[in-house]
Amino acid sequence: MAGLLDERRGRKGPVKLTEEVVTFVRSAPRSASVPALVEAVSERFGVSVHRRTIERVLKR
């Protein structure tokens, strides 16, 4: 029966990467390194985020 539903299964979006975290990363100075941002996000929000995730946020 689940295969007949129109909705996609699984997550509806990112779990760790909230709007707050994205705003924080984008507002960081351009001179800040990615590992430093990973550490800052971990300290401030208590969420471990991969460095590649931070790089993708900065690229957008």
N, C-alpha and C positions, 0 to 999 in steps of 0.2 A: 504493500500500500504506500510506503514512503516514496517509492519511485514514481508515483503518479502525481505527487505534489509539484506545484510550479516553483516553489521556493528552493533556493540553493541550500545545501547542507553546510554545516560548519560555522566557523566564526563569521561574524558580520563586520568585523573590522579589527584594527590593532587593539591589543589589550593593554600593553605597557605604554604605548606612545599616545598619550592623551594630548589634547590641545594645549594644556599647561606646559607639558614637556616640550612640545614643538615650539611654542612661543619662547620658552626659556633658551632653547638651543639657537633659534634664529636671532635672538637679541644679544647673544654673546659676541664679543669682539671678534673680528675676522682673524686677529693674530692668535686667538686661542687654538691650541692643538686639539685634535680629535680625542686622543687619550685623556686630556685634561677635561674635556666636555663629558666624556663617559663617566669619569670620576665625580664631576660636579652633579650630574644627573643622579648618580647613585646616592650621593650624600644628601642632596636636597629632597628628592622624591622617594628614596628608598627602593628604586627600581634598577635592576641591572639590565643595561641595554648594550647590544653589540656595537662595536665601532663602525661597522658597515651601515647600521641603521642611522647613526648620527651623520655619516657621510651622505646618505640618501636625503635626509632632511635638509642638509645644507645645500644640496644640489638643486632642490626644487625652488 
